[in-house]
Amino acid sequence: MALAGDHVAVLVDGYELTGDHNSISIDDSRKALCQTTFGDAVKNCIPGQRQMKLQHGGFMNADSARSHPALKGATVEGIVAVLLGQNADPVVGDPVYCLKTLQSYYQVAPQFGEVIPFKATFANKGELGGWGVALAVPVEFTNSSNGSSVDNGAASSNGGSAYLNLLTAAASDTYTIVVEGSATGSFSGEESTLATFDLDASAIGSERAAIAGSIPQYTRWKATRSGSAGDTVKIAVALIRG
């Protein structure tokens, strides 16, 4: 599938690989038979269900350990999100592709120099994922915040999923990120709660929340934080309709 967009942001389980990559390939299909990938260890197919796989390759900036933090382990299980920007950095409302990964497989060339070539493959865990819309691109907030409303054009009765990447946590803080829906877009008391993420600062990471029933035409994120006034939290949120 060709990607229409000049700027691509890649998030892997709470880490930003933006600027490191130079190629993205996404497979999105349905299979009648089970297929095995990554040798004999991982199943990339649930018969008759939608399959998704993302391949990400490029160069990463070397740190003192000569590896990006997200690449230090052989396996990362969490949310992988690809945000697409049209002629600029991705913004709220732009397309996003999300996977809750079954396993990630990295190949890194341990060469010396300023950059290290790598490629990674992520397969879904058999849960809803794929194409959706960005409700919050990587954004910081220090207190209660309301995100911009996103108009998806029509309501959906098939449910879906909300995806969260927590990119910066604040020590000793707790925070709640809510995905809200509104039929009118006013968010003046008529809105409904679609998904809720209750978090603390114990770990950077990512989560998926299933949404059952109807998703209104308009959606947004809303966040509150409890802790020191100067602490900062950085998140990215996406919505995928069923």
PyMOL commands that set and color helices and strands:
alter all, ss='L'
color gray80, all
select helices_A, chain A and resi 69-71
alter helices_A, ss='H'
color red, helices_A
select strands_A, chain A and resi 7-12+15-16+21-30+36-37+42-43+50-61+79-85+95-108+115-124+130-141+145-146+150-151+160-168+174-182+192-200+205-211+218-226+233-241
alter strands_A, ss='S'
color yellow, strands_A
deselect
rebuild
show_as cartoon
